[in-house]
Amino acid sequence: MTPWELLDTAPVTGERGELRLYRRREEYSILVSGGGGELMNSRLHGSEDALAERACSQVADRARPRVLVGGLGMGFTLAAALKQLPPGAEVTVAELVPAVVQWNRELLGALAGHPLEDPRTVVHGGDVGVVLKREKSAFDAILLDVDNGPEGLTRRKNDWLYSFKGLEAAFDALRSAGVLAIWSAGPDGAFADRLRQVGFDVEETIARAHGPKKGARHTIWLATRPS
């Protein structure tokens, strides 16, 4: 079997450990050092596609929709969002680790069709939480594909996103009938209840990692701010 080749490493901002980018033939993988495991794999992005498709399809018919994507990863969530949205849309993608942005501009760009080169894309090099705190009634959809969902792996500060305060900030950052879509590696009934307590109407769905019927079962919450 062809061995994995380490291409680059990057520190996780404000935390110990690092991200490691590997390649094996045409397959890429990003792992977390220290036993954190695989964060993403270029062959397994079906649920990331579903996250964007299910949320953005609900706002695609709005005039000049604005979408915020938390977490760039390998670009698949961003690419799927852009496919759903009209020419006048704007998609801001917030990525905390500068190297991940650089990897997507160079080594990984072709995997998802170079979504960073789309004129509708705006890159925020920093914490998505900063955007949520700053913007009010600004977005039609917010997609959070940060860490492994409510149970994070790489950065303790990501816990804020899934706390009451973080969810309230997302609620306030959405426009009327806006959609907050959250990806998770697995189910979490307490988290769904937390969304409802903040004021969202919540739908919990399942998506497969390797397309509609294959791969691990991941959870997607679609939380809608009432009109």
Salt bridges, closest charged atoms under 4 A:
GLU5 OE1 - ARG23 NH2 3.17
GLU15 OE1 - ARG156 NH1 3.35
GLU18 OE2 - ARG20 NE 2.76
GLU27 OE1 - ARG24 NH2 3.16
GLU27 OE2 - ARG43 NH1 3.90
ASP49 OD2 - HIS45 ND1 2.94
GLU90 OE2 - ARG66 NH2 3.18
GLU117 OE2 - HIS114 ND1 3.65
ASP118 OD2 - ARG120 NH2 2.84
ASP127 OD2 - ARG155 NH1 3.39
GLU135 OE2 - ARG134 NE 3.80
ASP140 OD1 - ARG62 NH1 3.08
ASP140 OD2 - ARG175 NH1 2.86
ASP193 OD1 - ARG196 NH1 3.45
